[in-house]
Amino acid sequence: MWSSVLVETLVRMGVTYAVVSPGSRSTPIAFALAQHPGLEAIPVLDERSAAFFALGLARQYLRPVVLLCTSGTAGANYYPAIIEAHESGAPLIVITADRPPEMRNCASGQTIDQQGLFGHFVNFYHELAVPEASEELLKYLRQTVAHACTRTSVPYIGPVHLNAPFRDPLVPTPDGSTEAFSARIDWPQFFAHIAPAPAVEQITKAPQFLNDVHGLIVAGPAQPRDPASYAASVGEIARKLGWPILTDALSPARNYSHMIANQVTTYDSILRNPTTAERLKPEIILCLGGWPTSKVLRAWLQSSNAPIYLVTGRPDNRDGLHGSTRHLPISMRALIASLPEATAPNGYGQMWRSYEASARALIDTKLEAELDFFEPKAAWLLARHLPEETPLYIASSMPVRDMEYVWPAQSRRIRPFFNRGANGIDGTLSTAIGVAHDNRSSVLLTGDLALLHDSNGFLLHRKLRGSLTIVLINNNGGGIFEHLPVAQFDPIFEEFFATPQQVDFSSISAAHGVEYTMIQDWSHFRDLIANLPISGIRLLEIQTNRKNDAAVRKQLFAEASQFGEFTDHPF
């Protein structure tokens, strides 16, 4: 009865998915979740994979997803996903079952100290009372669980943690102890007031931005519930200010170019030229969402010494650049209402657009002509050939950077998903499957090490309702390290940083019943990504040369940055 009240409250608060890690102490809640018709309970064996799968579901729907495990070290395996959910803003309700107080600190089996297990990485923590057939305690349970659901979005989106102790017996064997008690309670009235909390939006007045200055908009990474509405708001802000807008590859903006004119997407290459970077320094910066992915852009923003206005709904410190940043806790709608109408385009925006046209033309021409397997071309082709509105999960490390380098502004409404709160490769496959579950046919762009790090995610294959195509860039190691100074220090570099592997991905696929294809050429790849399956997991492997690709990338950046040396701008 206790667990049924808990689960009924969750459902009435808007929860529709629960991911359950098998175990004994969590039995009462597992039964209540499995039997409730208002939600789908999905069992997942590996706790780390389960947590990232739940994170993917929460990322897709931006609604709280329940994550349940037994006592002991099970909850500790949730930690990486909890950290990511906190840092990037994903609503998880983590319930760790526990032994009752009298069984703690006495070497009882499968018992650890679970108090505050996730530290400050949760918005709210509470240990529930040990269950009793008491109306007052059931009211306490109802209100506490409802409050925990609310705290997944207040003061900002993130995870919460409930520790739930249970005494034996755990299985739901009728013993006649609660029937008479339950019959006395008016259950419809008991739950009548429980409903999802309305969205909280801070609305304040924005400063008076001027459109006759060298102002710059940076649209950083964002995963909004409604990408089209978000892109429309970004486009309206850019239109009213008349400022050039630099759009991150992880922002929906790049995929809604029909709503946002004159986007700049090649800034990472453009700003590698010191002369151009100095010429383009802004007088004021408006950053929407998170800080951009590009390290080159972040360093340039930091060195500009221009005042930065950071628009984010989060009240905590999000200024990783430690610049002259003013936090604007304002809704996009309120910001738009506060902005003046642009009078006329100024030369600063025209200068950015000129550089963008030149750099984009060079990058596109080079990639079009590239016949050999070159890692960034996979991302470039995905932008052109994926079906419209495809959910695309991008792994950290090199895939997200290749997206940043080559993904153009286009109108295919591709929806990017990512775990960039802590920027780790943890749970890559499991999160992508969570994004794909009950969604349209989806794609994961990943490297070999990120996929191997979460290979237990393949155990979710039979749980997936939908389709996930994995685009695997196999460069036999960690390609991102080839771009760092440590790459000069062989032989230690190759063994301890690049960490090459010799795994046969066709064998891994066969072991899990996953369809596998080795890509033969770019034409073969284009055909496969243009026609996504409607069910199951499919792995497309592209084998590349890590060291050669690093050298070609650097050459491409160098060529794309040189337009600033000889372009005569009259602005």
Secondary structure as GFF3:
##gff-version 3
##sequence-region A 1 571
A	DSSP	alpha_helix	2	12	.	.	.	ID=ss1
A	DSSP	beta_strand	17	20	.	.	.	ID=ss2
A	DSSP	alpha_helix	27	35	.	.	.	ID=ss3
A	DSSP	beta_strand	40	43	.	.	.	ID=ss4
A	DSSP	alpha_helix	47	61	.	.	.	ID=ss5
A	DSSP	beta_strand	65	69	.	.	.	ID=ss6
A	DSSP	three_ten_helix	72	78	.	.	.	ID=ss7
A	DSSP	alpha_helix	79	88	.	.	.	ID=ss8
A	DSSP	beta_strand	92	98	.	.	.	ID=ss9
A	DSSP	three_ten_helix	101	103	.	.	.	ID=ss10
A	DSSP	three_ten_helix	119	121	.	.	.	ID=ss11
A	DSSP	beta_strand	124	127	.	.	.	ID=ss12
A	DSSP	alpha_helix	135	150	.	.	.	ID=ss13
A	DSSP	beta_strand	160	165	.	.	.	ID=ss14
A	DSSP	alpha_helix	179	183	.	.	.	ID=ss15
A	DSSP	alpha_helix	187	191	.	.	.	ID=ss16
A	DSSP	beta_strand	215	219	.	.	.	ID=ss17
A	DSSP	alpha_helix	227	241	.	.	.	ID=ss18
A	DSSP	beta_strand	245	247	.	.	.	ID=ss19
A	DSSP	three_ten_helix	252	255	.	.	.	ID=ss20
A	DSSP	beta_strand	263	264	.	.	.	ID=ss21
A	DSSP	alpha_helix	267	270	.	.	.	ID=ss22
A	DSSP	alpha_helix	274	279	.	.	.	ID=ss23
A	DSSP	beta_strand	284	288	.	.	.	ID=ss24
A	DSSP	alpha_helix	295	304	.	.	.	ID=ss25
A	DSSP	beta_strand	308	311	.	.	.	ID=ss26
A	DSSP	beta_strand	325	328	.	.	.	ID=ss27
A	DSSP	alpha_helix	332	338	.	.	.	ID=ss28
A	DSSP	alpha_helix	347	369	.	.	.	ID=ss29
A	DSSP	alpha_helix	375	385	.	.	.	ID=ss30
A	DSSP	beta_strand	391	394	.	.	.	ID=ss31
A	DSSP	alpha_helix	398	406	.	.	.	ID=ss32
A	DSSP	beta_strand	415	417	.	.	.	ID=ss33
A	DSSP	alpha_helix	428	436	.	.	.	ID=ss34
A	DSSP	beta_strand	442	447	.	.	.	ID=ss35
A	DSSP	alpha_helix	448	453	.	.	.	ID=ss36
A	DSSP	three_ten_helix	455	463	.	.	.	ID=ss37
A	DSSP	beta_strand	467	474	.	.	.	ID=ss38
A	DSSP	three_ten_helix	479	483	.	.	.	ID=ss39
A	DSSP	three_ten_helix	485	488	.	.	.	ID=ss40
A	DSSP	alpha_helix	492	493	.	.	.	ID=ss41
A	DSSP	pi_helix	494	498	.	.	.	ID=ss42
A	DSSP	alpha_helix	505	511	.	.	.	ID=ss43
A	DSSP	beta_strand	515	518	.	.	.	ID=ss44
A	DSSP	alpha_helix	522	530	.	.	.	ID=ss45
A	DSSP	beta_strand	536	543	.	.	.	ID=ss46
A	DSSP	alpha_helix	546	560	.	.	.	ID=ss47
A	DSSP	alpha_helix	563	566	.	.	.	ID=ss48
###
